[in-house]
Structures are given as structure tokens and as C-alpha cells.
Amino acid sequence: MDVDAEHEVTPVGGSGGKGLFSSRLYLARQQSDVRDAAADPAVSLVQEVLAGVPGSVTFLQPVLGPGGEVADLRFAAVSPEAVDIGGRRGRELIGLRVLQTYPGTADSELWRGYLKALGTGECYEGELEYEEVAANIPHRSRYGVRAVPCQGGLVVSWTRLDTGERVQRRLAVMQRLAGMGWADWDLVRNVITWSEEVYTIFGRDPAREPMTLDELPSHVPADDLPALGRAVQQLLGDGQPIDHTFRITTPGGQVRHVRIVAEAEVDAHGDPVEVHGFFQDLTAAKHAEQQLLHHQQEVLAHQGQLAAERQLAARLQDTLLPVSRQSRLLAGLTVDVAYQPAQEGLSLGGDWYSAIELPDGDALFVVGDVAGHGLDAVATMALLRFTGKGMAITGTPLPAILDRLNTLLLHTSDQGFETATMIMARYDPAASRLTWVRAGHLPPLLVRAGRARFLAAPGGTLLGATTEAHYEASTLDLLPGDHLFLYTDGLVETPGKSLDEGMARLARTALAHVGDRRCVDAIVWALVGPQAHRDDICALHIAR
């Protein structure tokens, strides 16, 4: 594993294994394994290859027991930069055995992955979490492991994964694909901050400062200035949210249609002090709209537009909502997700989920369902998913997040955004406590000690329905062995059956499959199967 040599590294749930065996017996066996490895032509060939490979890469050979089973794995060849969790480097690893050196590996997903790769000949890829201590400060890091069968053994490589960097990189990709970028205005200090995508939308050199509100009118056509002025007055003068589309002319002479969605934070006197919002490049959408209007009487063009919308919605949803087939570990909880889009027509983009680690070490879990399908649902999903996640990252309380998302939907109804249900939970690993809120969403299902029950739902109406919405929080202390399921209504709604029947069936099915590996897949399959369904399905399984 490629880690800093000055760090003390301890695997979560395991140990380095030193002192578990007699030193003499341990060294004698290691020396014997080193001699065996050196005499094996296959090992020599692999070692020649690994000598020129960067990073932490090792070659593990199986050690067979009396019955021919794999009793252990030994390090037979290593790359020059190979390093283990105990700080041993390079050829110091050769001859060591995995289970003898790291006994905590025996009952781990990593060991089972190794055995499966040896047995099936298929590559194993997984993730492992470790706690590193640098300068007496603990820090949890995640590593990706890849084991490829080779010459009767396994070539294993380790890569460090930084969750924060991955989230930032994914967010940047999402903004670029959606043509959206965020902007903040500190009206007190007169400081403006843009994301990179806003510079792209305005065609502005990132080396320059963001454009001021005084400078903006010089880039806007005269016909659009009155309406834009009224929107700015509504935002800065009245402190009311805005959702407005206008045209700009870039320094290169291009005319772009730009949408701004923003809301102001006010002080005790009701005066705006900060503005938060995003810009979206709607140029492509405006051109598509003009083409559709021009060819609306032509049947072939109409069919082509539907096909384009279907393809674009599917592409956007796959990008905005990546679904991993691997289990994830967040704040000490094992998390799995199952997602099935509707299989008929343009049923795309309604459901979504989020499962991330927050800056303070807490975990955030979200499942939501947007009314409708197609591009409008995809756009609403993106708006709710990233806005809600952003507010949670900055520490906004969960009820306040739902309240602001409700306001946002109410003020974006003219863009095709309607209503949505949502459940949001924050888990504190130090207290083993889950705090959750809901907006018209079905309650979570808890499986504990062989019994299944739905949690009592706190108050909370669906998003975008009323200005009188109120949201309350509820808490749950998670115990070892608990299983919690968040899901959308597509999992429990069946034509001809009541919702109560569907939820009771979910509870029975969860009890029957909760012991399965990735039980969320088995539950979805048992409830829905391969048949076509009219709604998207999203289910999140959280296990302690």
C-alpha cells in the first residue's frame, strides 16, 4: 500500500500482526519462503516486470493447506515502491504471509476478494479504509485495491483515494456537463466569488476578477436590460429570490442565453448581506426550442426531438447519479445502493440519492423523488441534489435545508420544476446517532434483532407544494447489527395494491434477505423482478 513512511498506519478493524508468532519460527519460515520464491521461474519473470512499475504493487502466491485449499498468501515479488501498513518496504516484504502478518485480514472483504479472484480468474476491485496518524493527529484515508490473477497468483496494486478531491472533481464535471456554475456575493465586503464554469459561461479570463453588477449591463443587449434591472432590484432591494433568463455578449462576440437563480440572505433589519446562486448556459436549450417551434408541424422532426430528449436525459442522469456496485464505508457504516430507471417511454430522471462524508466526519444520506420524468425531472434532480448537498457541507441544519429547497422550488415553477419528496439523514459516528428529516417521503425501514418496523415520521410536507411548509427532525440511535433502508415509492407501489400492502411486503422481504451480501439488490429483485415498471426505483441500505 502506497503510504507516507513517516505515518503510523493502522487498518480499521485489524492490526499489524507483530509479536503473534515466535520470532525464530517466523523468520525461519520467511527465509524459506524467500528461497522458494527465488527458485520459481514464474516469480522471477513477474519480479522483472514489477521492477519497472511505479507505485505499490505486489505479487502474492497461494500457500496451500493439507487439503489443497488456500491457507494463506505470501509476498513473492514486489515493486520498488511497495510498502505495507507496517512501514516495510520493497524486498522486506518478500516471504511474508498475509494472514500471519495481518491476522485481521482473515474475515475481511479484502481476503474474500482475493480468494474469489484466485478461484474465478476474474479481477477483484474494492476499497479499504485505514486510520493514519501523522503528528499525533488521526486521519481516515481510503484506498482502492485491485487484484489481477497472474501466473497462479495475484498481482495486487493499491491506490490512495481522497474523498474530498473525488467529490470536488465530480462536482466540477457535473457543472461542466450541465453548463452550470455557482456564484456568491458578499455585499458587506463587496467580494464576489465565481466557480470556474461561470468564467466559461461569460467567456471571461479566469485570471481576472469576477464581473461586478455595475459591469454586467455593458455585456447585456439593450432589449434585456429593463427586465434584468427589475430582477436585480427584486433580489437586492426586496431580498426576494429570482429566477431570470437574459442574453449576454461574450468578449468573442457570441450571444448566449444565461439563466440566473439566486437568493439573498438578509440581516436583522431585512437588508440583503449575501447572495448565493448559480448561472446556467441555456444557449443550446434555446436553440433547440427555436428549432422545435420551427418544425413542430413535421412529424419526423417531432419524433427526432423525443429521441434526443430521451438520450440526453439518460446521459445526464447517468452522469449526475453514478451508482456503484461496490459497498462503501462512511463514518463506520456500510452503504449499498440499488437504482433501476423506468424501462418504458421517457421515464427518466425522477429519483436520486446521495451518500457522502461531510467535512466534520459525519455522513450524509439522501433519497429523493421528483414528480414527473424527462429533462425537467433531471434538471430538478440536479438542482435539489447539489443545492442540498452544498448546504449540508456548509453545516446548515437539516430542517433549514428542506425549508430553503421548498422555497427554491416554489420560485422556479416557471421553469418547469414542480414538486418533490425527499428524506435526508445525518449520522454522527461519535454518538452513533442518526438525525433525519422528511419532505412528504415514505419513512425509513429499520431491521433490528430479527424484527422490521417503519420509523415514526416527523412532520414535513413535500417540496414545492406550499409556502406554509414546516419541517421537523427526528433521531435514531443505531446499534451494531442494525439495517436501515431509505427508498422511493417505486419500490412499494404496485398497480391494484394499496400502499400499506406494498410497505408490508417490503418489510417481509427485507427480513428474508437482510443477511445476504448486498441485500439491497436481492430485495429490489424480489419486489420488482425483471418486469417493466412505471416509476424509477432507488433504495439505499445502511448497515452498522
C-alpha positions as CSV (number, residue, x, y, z in Angstrom):
1,M,0.0,0.0,0.0
2,D,1.4,3.4,-1.0
3,V,1.5,5.5,2.2
4,D,3.9,8.0,3.7
5,A,6.7,6.3,5.6
6,E,6.5,8.9,8.4
7,H,2.9,8.0,9.1
8,E,1.9,5.3,11.6
9,V,-0.9,3.4,9.7
10,T,-3.4,1.1,11.4
11,P,-6.2,-0.7,9.4
12,V,-9.7,-0.2,10.7
13,G,-10.7,-3.4,12.5
14,G,-7.2,-5.0,12.2
15,S,-3.6,-4.8,13.4
16,G,0.0,-5.2,12.1
17,G,0.3,-8.7,13.5
18,K,3.8,-8.3,15.1
19,G,4.5,-10.4,18.1
20,L,1.9,-13.1,17.2
21,F,4.4,-15.8,16.5
22,S,7.8,-16.8,17.8
23,S,10.4,-14.6,16.2
24,R,12.6,-17.5,15.3
25,L,9.9,-19.6,13.7
26,Y,8.5,-16.6,11.9
27,L,12.0,-15.6,10.5
28,A,12.8,-19.2,9.5
29,R,9.6,-19.6,7.6
30,Q,10.0,-16.2,5.9
31,Q,13.6,-17.2,4.8
32,S,12.2,-20.5,3.5
33,D,9.5,-18.7,1.5
34,V,12.1,-16.3,0.1
35,R,14.2,-19.2,-1.1
36,D,11.1,-20.9,-2.7
37,A,10.2,-17.6,-4.4
38,A,13.7,-17.1,-5.8
39,A,13.7,-20.6,-7.3
40,D,10.4,-20.2,-9.1
41,P,10.8,-19.1,-12.7
42,A,7.3,-17.5,-12.8
43,V,8.2,-15.4,-9.8
44,S,11.5,-14.3,-11.4
45,L,9.5,-13.2,-14.5
46,V,7.0,-11.3,-12.5
47,Q,9.7,-9.6,-10.4
48,E,11.4,-8.4,-13.6
49,V,8.2,-6.7,-14.7
50,L,7.4,-5.2,-11.3
51,A,11.0,-3.8,-11.1
52,G,9.9,-1.2,-13.6
53,V,6.4,-0.5,-12.3
54,P,5.7,2.7,-10.3
55,G,3.5,2.7,-7.1
56,S,2.8,0.0,-4.6
57,V,2.4,-3.3,-6.5
58,T,3.0,-6.8,-5.1
59,F,2.7,-10.4,-6.4
60,L,1.0,-12.9,-4.0
61,Q,1.4,-16.6,-4.3
62,P,-1.1,-19.0,-2.6
63,V,0.1,-21.2,0.2
64,L,-1.9,-24.4,0.1
65,G,-3.1,-26.3,3.2
66,P,-3.2,-30.1,3.6
67,G,-6.4,-30.4,1.7
68,G,-5.3,-28.3,-1.2
69,E,-7.2,-25.2,0.0
70,V,-5.7,-21.7,0.0
71,A,-4.4,-21.4,3.6
72,D,-2.5,-18.1,3.1
73,L,-0.9,-15.9,0.5
74,R,2.8,-14.9,0.6
75,F,4.6,-12.0,-1.0
76,A,6.7,-13.4,-3.8
77,A,7.6,-10.3,-5.8
78,V,7.2,-6.6,-5.2
79,S,7.7,-3.2,-7.0
80,P,10.5,-0.9,-5.7
81,E,7.9,1.5,-4.2
82,A,5.8,-1.2,-2.5
83,V,5.1,-0.5,1.2
84,D,2.7,-2.2,3.7
85,I,0.8,-0.8,6.6
86,G,3.6,-1.6,9.0
87,G,6.1,0.5,7.0
88,R,8.0,-2.4,5.5
89,R,9.2,-1.5,2.0
90,G,10.3,-3.2,-1.2
91,R,12.1,-6.6,-0.7
92,E,11.5,-6.5,3.0
93,L,8.0,-7.8,2.2
94,I,9.2,-10.9,0.2
95,G,8.4,-14.1,2.1
96,L,5.8,-12.5,4.4
97,R,2.5,-14.2,4.6
98,V,-0.7,-12.2,4.6
99,L,-2.7,-13.9,7.3
100,Q,0.3,-14.4,9.6
101,T,1.4,-10.8,9.2
102,Y,-2.0,-9.2,9.2
103,P,-4.4,-11.6,11.1
104,G,-7.2,-9.0,11.0
105,T,-7.5,-9.7,7.2
106,A,-8.8,-13.2,7.7
107,D,-12.5,-12.3,7.9
108,S,-12.4,-9.2,5.7
109,E,-14.0,-8.4,2.3
110,L,-10.4,-8.0,1.0
111,W,-9.5,-11.6,1.8
112,R,-12.7,-12.9,0.3
113,G,-12.0,-10.8,-2.8
114,Y,-8.5,-12.4,-3.1
115,L,-9.9,-15.9,-2.8
116,K,-12.7,-15.2,-5.4
117,A,-10.1,-13.8,-7.8
118,L,-8.0,-16.9,-7.5
119,G,-11.0,-19.2,-7.8
120,T,-12.7,-17.5,-10.8
121,G,-9.8,-15.9,-12.6
122,E,-11.6,-12.6,-12.6
123,C,-10.1,-9.3,-11.4
124,Y,-11.2,-8.1,-8.0
125,E,-11.6,-4.4,-7.2
126,G,-12.5,-3.0,-3.9
127,E,-11.9,-0.2,-1.3
128,L,-10.4,-0.3,2.2
129,E,-10.4,2.3,4.9
130,Y,-7.4,3.0,7.2
131,E,-6.7,5.3,10.0
132,E,-3.4,7.1,9.7
133,V,-1.7,9.1,12.5
134,A,0.5,12.0,11.4
135,A,1.9,14.4,14.0
136,N,-0.4,12.7,16.6
137,I,-3.4,13.7,14.5
138,P,-5.6,10.8,13.3
139,H,-6.9,10.9,9.7
140,R,-9.0,8.4,7.9
141,S,-8.0,7.6,4.4
142,R,-9.4,5.2,1.8
143,Y,-7.5,3.0,-0.6
144,G,-8.5,1.3,-3.7
145,V,-7.2,-2.3,-4.2
146,R,-7.1,-4.2,-7.5
147,A,-6.1,-7.9,-7.6
148,V,-5.5,-9.5,-11.0
149,P,-4.9,-13.3,-11.4
150,C,-1.4,-13.9,-12.9
151,Q,0.9,-17.0,-13.0
152,G,-1.2,-18.9,-10.5
153,G,-1.1,-15.9,-8.0
154,L,-2.3,-12.4,-7.8
155,V,-0.8,-9.1,-8.9
156,V,-2.1,-6.6,-6.3
157,S,-2.0,-2.8,-6.6
158,W,-3.0,-0.1,-4.1
159,T,-4.1,3.4,-4.8
160,R,-5.0,6.1,-2.3
161,L,-8.4,7.6,-2.8
162,D,-9.1,11.1,-1.3
163,T,-12.8,11.5,-0.8
164,G,-12.7,15.3,-0.8
165,E,-10.8,15.5,-4.1
166,R,-13.1,13.0,-5.7
167,V,-16.2,14.9,-4.7
168,Q,-14.7,18.2,-5.9
169,R,-13.6,16.7,-9.2
170,R,-17.1,15.1,-9.7
171,L,-18.8,18.4,-8.9
172,A,-16.6,20.2,-11.4
173,V,-17.5,17.6,-14.1
174,M,-21.2,17.9,-13.2
175,Q,-21.1,21.7,-13.6
176,R,-19.4,21.5,-16.9
177,L,-21.8,18.9,-18.3
178,A,-24.9,20.8,-17.1
179,G,-23.5,24.2,-18.2
180,M,-23.9,25.5,-14.6
181,G,-21.6,27.4,-12.2
182,W,-22.1,28.8,-8.8
183,A,-21.6,32.4,-7.6
184,D,-21.5,34.2,-4.2
185,W,-21.7,37.9,-3.5
186,D,-20.7,39.3,-0.1
187,L,-22.5,42.6,-0.2
188,V,-20.9,43.8,3.1
189,R,-17.3,43.4,2.0
190,N,-18.1,43.8,-1.8
191,V,-16.5,40.4,-2.6
192,I,-17.7,38.3,-5.5
193,T,-16.7,34.6,-6.0
194,W,-17.2,32.6,-9.1
195,S,-16.7,28.9,-9.9
196,E,-14.7,28.1,-13.0
197,E,-17.7,27.3,-15.0
198,V,-19.1,30.8,-14.6
199,Y,-16.0,32.2,-16.2
200,T,-16.6,29.8,-19.1
201,I,-20.2,30.9,-19.5
202,F,-19.3,34.6,-19.6
203,G,-16.2,33.9,-21.8
204,R,-14.1,35.7,-19.2
205,D,-10.4,35.2,-18.5
206,P,-10.1,33.3,-15.1
207,A,-7.1,35.5,-14.3
208,R,-9.4,38.5,-14.0
209,E,-11.7,39.3,-11.1
210,P,-15.4,38.2,-11.3
211,M,-17.7,40.7,-13.1
212,T,-19.3,43.3,-10.9
213,L,-23.1,44.1,-11.1
214,D,-22.1,47.6,-12.3
215,E,-20.1,46.0,-15.2
216,L,-22.8,43.4,-16.2
217,P,-25.1,45.8,-18.1
218,S,-22.3,46.6,-20.6
219,H,-22.5,42.9,-21.7
220,V,-26.3,42.7,-21.9
221,P,-28.3,43.7,-25.1
222,A,-30.4,46.8,-24.5
223,D,-33.7,44.9,-25.0
224,D,-32.9,42.7,-22.0
225,L,-31.7,45.4,-19.6
226,P,-35.2,46.5,-18.2
227,A,-36.2,43.0,-17.2
228,L,-32.8,42.2,-15.8
229,G,-32.8,45.5,-13.8
230,R,-36.2,44.6,-12.2
231,A,-34.8,41.1,-11.3
232,V,-31.7,42.7,-9.6
233,Q,-34.0,45.1,-7.7
234,Q,-36.2,42.2,-6.6
235,L,-33.0,40.4,-5.3
236,L,-31.0,43.2,-3.8
237,G,-33.8,45.7,-3.0
238,D,-36.5,43.4,-1.7
239,G,-34.4,40.4,-0.7
240,Q,-36.6,38.1,-2.8
241,P,-35.2,35.0,-4.7
242,I,-35.0,35.4,-8.5
243,D,-35.0,33.0,-11.5
244,H,-34.4,35.1,-14.6
245,T,-33.0,34.4,-18.1
246,F,-31.2,37.1,-20.2
247,R,-28.7,37.4,-23.0
248,I,-25.1,38.3,-22.9
249,T,-22.5,39.1,-25.5
250,T,-19.1,37.5,-24.7
251,P,-15.8,39.2,-25.5
252,G,-15.5,36.9,-28.5
253,G,-18.8,38.3,-29.9
254,Q,-21.0,35.2,-29.1
255,V,-24.6,35.8,-27.9
256,R,-25.5,33.4,-25.1
257,H,-28.7,32.9,-23.2
258,V,-27.9,32.8,-19.5
259,R,-30.2,31.9,-16.6
260,I,-29.5,33.2,-13.1
261,V,-31.2,31.6,-10.0
262,A,-30.2,33.3,-6.8
263,E,-31.5,34.1,-3.3
264,A,-30.3,36.7,-0.7
265,E,-29.5,36.3,3.0
266,V,-30.7,39.3,5.0
267,D,-29.6,40.9,8.3
268,A,-31.8,41.6,11.3
269,H,-33.2,44.7,9.5
270,G,-34.1,42.7,6.4
271,D,-31.3,44.2,4.3
272,P,-29.5,41.7,2.0
273,V,-25.9,41.0,3.1
274,E,-25.1,37.9,1.0
275,V,-26.3,36.5,-2.3
276,H,-25.9,32.8,-3.3
277,G,-26.9,31.4,-6.7
278,F,-25.9,29.8,-10.0
279,F,-25.6,30.7,-13.6
280,Q,-26.7,28.3,-16.3
281,D,-25.9,28.4,-20.0
282,L,-29.2,27.8,-21.8
283,T,-28.0,28.7,-25.3
284,A,-28.2,25.2,-26.6
285,A,-31.6,24.7,-25.0
286,K,-32.9,28.0,-26.5
287,H,-31.6,26.9,-30.0
288,A,-33.3,23.6,-29.6
289,E,-36.5,25.3,-28.6
290,Q,-36.5,27.5,-31.7
291,Q,-35.9,24.5,-33.9
292,L,-38.7,22.6,-32.3
293,L,-41.1,25.6,-32.8
294,H,-40.0,25.9,-36.4
295,H,-40.6,22.2,-37.2
296,Q,-43.5,21.5,-34.8
297,Q,-45.8,20.6,-37.8
298,E,-43.4,17.9,-39.1
299,V,-43.9,14.5,-37.6
300,L,-40.4,13.2,-38.2
301,A,-38.8,16.2,-36.5
302,H,-41.1,15.7,-33.6
303,Q,-40.1,12.1,-33.2
304,G,-36.4,13.1,-33.5
305,Q,-36.8,15.6,-30.7
306,L,-38.3,13.0,-28.4
307,A,-35.5,10.6,-29.2
308,A,-32.9,13.4,-28.5
309,E,-34.6,14.3,-25.2
310,R,-34.6,10.6,-24.2
311,Q,-30.9,10.2,-24.9
312,L,-29.9,13.4,-23.3
313,A,-31.9,12.7,-20.2
314,A,-30.4,9.2,-19.8
315,R,-26.8,10.6,-20.3
316,L,-27.4,13.4,-17.8
317,Q,-28.9,11.1,-15.2
318,D,-26.0,8.5,-15.6
319,T,-23.5,11.4,-15.1
320,L,-25.4,13.1,-12.2
321,L,-26.3,9.9,-10.4
322,P,-23.4,7.4,-10.6
323,V,-24.4,4.1,-8.9
324,S,-21.5,2.0,-7.5
325,R,-21.8,-1.8,-7.4
326,Q,-19.2,-1.8,-4.5
327,S,-20.1,-1.4,-0.9
328,R,-18.9,1.9,0.6
329,L,-17.9,2.6,4.2
330,L,-19.0,6.0,5.5
331,A,-18.5,7.1,9.1
332,G,-18.3,3.4,10.2
333,L,-21.4,2.4,8.3
334,T,-21.6,0.1,5.3
335,V,-23.6,1.6,2.5
336,D,-25.1,0.0,-0.6
337,V,-27.4,1.5,-3.3
338,A,-29.7,0.0,-5.9
339,Y,-31.1,2.0,-8.7
340,Q,-33.4,1.0,-11.5
341,P,-34.7,3.6,-14.0
342,A,-38.2,3.0,-15.5
343,Q,-37.9,1.0,-18.7
344,E,-40.7,2.5,-20.8
345,G,-41.1,5.8,-22.6
346,L,-39.3,8.8,-21.3
347,S,-39.4,7.7,-17.7
348,L,-36.0,9.1,-16.7
349,G,-34.6,11.3,-14.0
350,G,-37.1,11.3,-11.2
351,D,-35.3,9.6,-8.3
352,W,-31.9,10.3,-6.8
353,Y,-29.7,9.6,-3.8
354,S,-26.6,11.0,-2.1
355,A,-24.2,9.2,0.3
356,I,-21.1,11.3,1.3
357,E,-18.8,12.0,4.2
358,L,-19.1,15.6,5.5
359,P,-16.1,17.7,6.5
360,D,-16.6,17.1,10.2
361,G,-16.6,13.3,9.8
362,D,-20.4,12.9,9.8
363,A,-22.1,11.0,7.0
364,L,-25.0,12.5,4.9
365,F,-27.6,10.2,3.3
366,V,-30.3,11.5,1.0
367,V,-33.0,9.8,-1.1
368,G,-35.5,11.9,-3.2
369,D,-38.2,11.6,-5.8
370,V,-39.1,14.4,-8.3
371,A,-42.6,14.4,-9.7
372,G,-42.5,13.7,-13.4
373,H,-39.8,12.4,-15.8
374,G,-37.6,13.6,-18.6
375,L,-35.4,16.6,-18.8
376,D,-37.4,18.7,-16.4
377,A,-37.1,16.0,-13.8
378,V,-33.4,15.6,-14.5
379,A,-32.9,19.4,-14.1
380,T,-34.9,19.5,-10.8
381,M,-33.0,16.4,-9.5
382,A,-29.7,18.2,-10.2
383,L,-30.9,21.4,-8.6
384,L,-32.1,19.7,-5.4
385,R,-29.2,17.2,-5.2
386,F,-26.4,19.6,-5.4
387,T,-28.0,22.5,-3.6
388,G,-29.0,20.3,-0.7
389,K,-25.6,18.7,-0.6
390,G,-23.9,22.1,-0.7
391,M,-25.9,23.4,2.2
392,A,-25.2,20.2,4.3
393,I,-21.5,20.5,3.7
394,T,-21.5,24.1,5.0
395,G,-23.3,23.0,8.2
396,T,-26.9,24.1,7.6
397,P,-29.3,22.2,9.9
398,L,-31.4,19.6,8.1
399,P,-34.9,21.3,8.7
400,A,-33.5,24.6,7.3
401,I,-32.2,22.8,4.2
402,L,-35.6,21.4,3.4
403,D,-37.2,24.8,4.1
404,R,-34.8,26.5,1.6
405,L,-35.2,23.8,-1.0
406,N,-39.0,24.2,-0.7
407,T,-38.6,28.0,-1.3
408,L,-36.3,27.3,-4.2
409,L,-38.8,25.0,-6.0
410,L,-41.7,27.5,-5.4
411,H,-39.7,30.2,-7.1
412,T,-38.6,28.0,-10.0
413,S,-42.0,26.7,-11.0
414,D,-42.0,28.8,-14.2
415,Q,-39.0,26.8,-15.4
416,G,-41.0,23.5,-15.3
417,F,-39.9,22.5,-11.7
418,E,-42.9,21.2,-9.8
419,T,-42.8,19.1,-6.6
420,A,-40.6,16.5,-5.0
421,T,-40.4,14.3,-1.9
422,M,-37.2,13.8,0.0
423,I,-35.6,12.3,3.1
424,M,-32.3,13.5,4.4
425,A,-30.3,12.0,7.3
426,R,-27.1,12.9,9.1
427,Y,-25.1,10.3,11.1
428,D,-22.8,11.3,13.9
429,P,-20.4,8.3,14.4
430,A,-19.2,9.6,17.8
431,A,-22.7,9.3,19.2
432,S,-23.9,6.6,16.8
433,R,-26.9,8.9,16.3
434,L,-28.9,9.4,13.1
435,T,-30.8,12.7,12.7
436,W,-33.3,12.7,9.9
437,V,-36.0,14.9,8.3
438,R,-38.5,14.2,5.5
439,A,-40.5,16.2,3.0
440,G,-43.6,14.1,2.2
441,H,-41.4,11.0,1.8
442,L,-42.1,7.4,2.9
443,P,-40.5,6.6,6.3
444,P,-37.2,4.6,6.6
445,L,-37.4,0.9,7.4
446,L,-35.4,-0.4,10.4
447,V,-34.4,-4.1,10.7
448,R,-33.2,-4.8,14.2
449,A,-32.8,-8.0,16.2
450,G,-34.9,-10.0,13.7
451,R,-37.8,-7.5,13.5
452,A,-38.7,-4.9,10.9
453,R,-40.5,-1.7,11.6
454,F,-41.0,1.7,9.9
455,L,-39.8,4.7,11.8
456,A,-42.4,7.2,13.1
457,A,-42.3,10.0,10.6
458,P,-41.8,13.6,11.7
459,G,-43.8,16.4,10.2
460,G,-42.8,17.6,6.7
461,T,-44.8,18.3,3.5
462,L,-43.5,17.7,0.1
463,L,-41.2,20.3,-1.6
464,G,-42.7,22.9,-3.8
465,A,-46.3,22.4,-2.6
466,T,-46.9,25.3,-0.2
467,T,-45.3,28.4,1.3
468,E,-46.6,27.2,4.7
469,A,-44.3,24.2,4.9
470,H,-42.8,23.1,8.2
471,Y,-40.1,20.5,8.8
472,E,-39.2,18.7,11.9
473,A,-36.2,16.5,12.8
474,S,-36.2,13.0,14.4
475,T,-33.3,11.0,15.8
476,L,-32.4,7.3,16.0
477,D,-29.5,5.7,17.8
478,L,-28.1,3.0,15.5
479,L,-27.0,-0.2,17.2
480,P,-24.5,-2.8,16.0
481,G,-26.3,-5.1,13.6
482,D,-28.9,-2.6,12.6
483,H,-30.0,-2.3,9.0
484,L,-31.7,0.9,7.8
485,F,-33.4,1.2,4.3
486,L,-34.2,4.5,2.6
487,Y,-36.2,4.1,-0.7
488,T,-38.5,5.7,-3.2
489,D,-42.2,4.9,-3.7
490,G,-41.4,3.0,-6.9
491,L,-40.2,0.1,-4.7
492,V,-43.6,-0.3,-2.9
493,E,-46.2,0.9,-5.3
494,T,-47.9,-1.9,-7.3
495,P,-51.0,-1.4,-9.6
496,G,-54.0,-2.8,-7.9
497,K,-52.4,-2.9,-4.4
498,S,-52.6,-0.4,-1.6
499,L,-49.6,1.4,-0.3
500,D,-49.9,-0.3,3.1
501,E,-49.7,-3.7,1.3
502,G,-46.6,-2.6,-0.6
503,M,-44.9,-1.4,2.6
504,A,-45.7,-4.6,4.5
505,R,-44.3,-6.7,1.6
506,L,-41.1,-4.6,1.8
507,A,-40.8,-5.3,5.5
508,R,-41.2,-9.1,5.0
509,T,-38.8,-9.1,2.1
510,A,-36.1,-7.1,4.0
511,L,-36.3,-9.6,6.9
512,A,-35.8,-12.5,4.5
513,H,-32.8,-11.1,2.7
514,V,-31.1,-8.8,5.3
515,G,-28.3,-11.4,5.7
516,D,-27.5,-11.6,2.0
517,R,-24.4,-9.9,0.6
518,R,-25.6,-6.6,-1.0
519,C,-29.1,-7.5,0.3
520,V,-30.5,-4.3,-1.3
521,D,-30.1,-5.9,-4.8
522,A,-31.9,-9.1,-3.6
523,I,-34.7,-7.0,-2.1
524,V,-35.3,-5.0,-5.2
525,W,-35.2,-8.1,-7.4
526,A,-37.7,-9.9,-5.1
527,L,-40.1,-7.0,-5.1
528,V,-39.8,-5.9,-8.7
529,G,-38.1,-8.6,-10.7
530,P,-37.2,-8.2,-14.4
531,Q,-40.6,-6.8,-15.4
532,A,-41.1,-3.3,-16.7
533,H,-42.2,-0.7,-14.1
534,R,-43.8,2.7,-14.4
535,D,-41.5,4.5,-12.0
536,D,-37.9,4.8,-11.1
537,I,-36.7,2.8,-8.1
538,C,-33.9,3.9,-5.7
539,A,-33.0,2.1,-2.5
540,L,-30.2,2.9,0.0
541,H,-29.1,0.3,2.5
542,I,-27.2,1.5,5.6
543,A,-25.8,-1.2,8.0
544,R,-23.9,-0.8,11.2
